[in-house]
Amino acid sequence: MLTDKTKSPRYHTIIRKAVINFGLLLGSILLFFFGIEITLRVTKIQTVAPNPPPIYRTNANPSISYELKPNLDVKALRAKIVTNAQGFRSPPISEEEPLVAVLGDSVTFGYGLKNNETLPARLQELLPGIQMLNAAVPGYNLTQEAATYETKIAPLHPSILVLVFYFNDFDFSIAWLDDLGILRAEGWKPHMQECEPVLDGILGLLPGKCWLDTHSAFYKFVKKLVITRTGVAETVLERTYSLQHPDEDPVTVAQLSRYRSTLRKFASTLPNSLPRLFVIWPDNLMHAQSRPRLKEMAKESGFSVVDLYETFGNQMSMLSGDTVHPSKESVAKAAEVIAEAMRTTGIGQ
């Protein structure tokens, strides 16, 4: 039975105002988020559709798979990227100066750095009279680097080879470029789910996460912030733990064995007289077990070795919000160490 209170005009007025206010609040919230959504899309700060960096093209050699486009002048991977006519992130190649080929992945390529802030560019400043060729490409491993040297660099008759090793080089899978310009992991199939939502925290409680992950720029933007923040925090813990337990090394005997075999095969294709330098670039772990083995196998293949752990340990400073790629200050310091080693061994003379 309805009470006199619920029948009163004042009661209905209160209810009506509450409903209107709630509707206004809900509408304001939706308008706020819709405004952010539109702003992110229009400014291209965050997109919903795939937006791969337009810097790669397919290479017919399956051992290379993909490469940088020649004559690039575009902003991608957080920086402006300029390539020469051969598709290297370096100035035009001169026949008048000795050429130093620097092989590596995104760390050596200079992810997030300007052309003049990359490792080869810094080495160029420190070692005048020789030209540094940045032959690194994001995502490359030793198989791709060796094939790149054989097909593109050997015809240039380099005077020195610098091979920069990063610990994800133990992964020998080779990515490939699809029709949209997206690098796909080896074994990826078109029917595989694209959705990669956050499953923890507040974002993990949202309904329709997969729909949001493929339709909402705002969700993807917040997800990126959450992943970045979580990754940075986990890096600090990982580094601290590895300092306390340096002998806990995830690198397996099988990985070392395969890398040794591939490195020996690559070295066997090089001229015996070619000076070569093997640079170990730090990650977040100390790798106290695998690093000595890595140095040994590099020396067996005729390389002099620079271990940047001796300079940085596992505490190299990174780009803001990044857990892999070094800051420009770290790259500059690494270049000083490498240049000094080249002078000391006579490689850079």
Secondary structure, DSSP 8 states (H G I E B T S, - for coil): ---HHHHSHHHHHHHHHHHHHHHHHHHHHHHHHHHHHHHHHHHTSS-SS----TTEEE-S-TTT-EEE-TT-EEEETTEEEE--TTS-SSS---SSS-EEEEE-SHHHHTTTS-GGGSHHHHHHHHSTTSEEEE---TT--HHHHHHHIIIIIGGG--SEEEEEE-GGGG-----EE-TTS-EE-TT--TTS-------SHHHHH-TTHHHHHHH-HHHHHHHHHHHHHHHHHHHHHHHHHHHH-TT-----HHHHHHHHHHHHHHHHTS-TT--EEEEE---SS--TTHHHHHHHHHHHTT-EEEETHHHHTT---BSTT-SSSB-HHHHHHHHHHHHHHHHHHTTT-
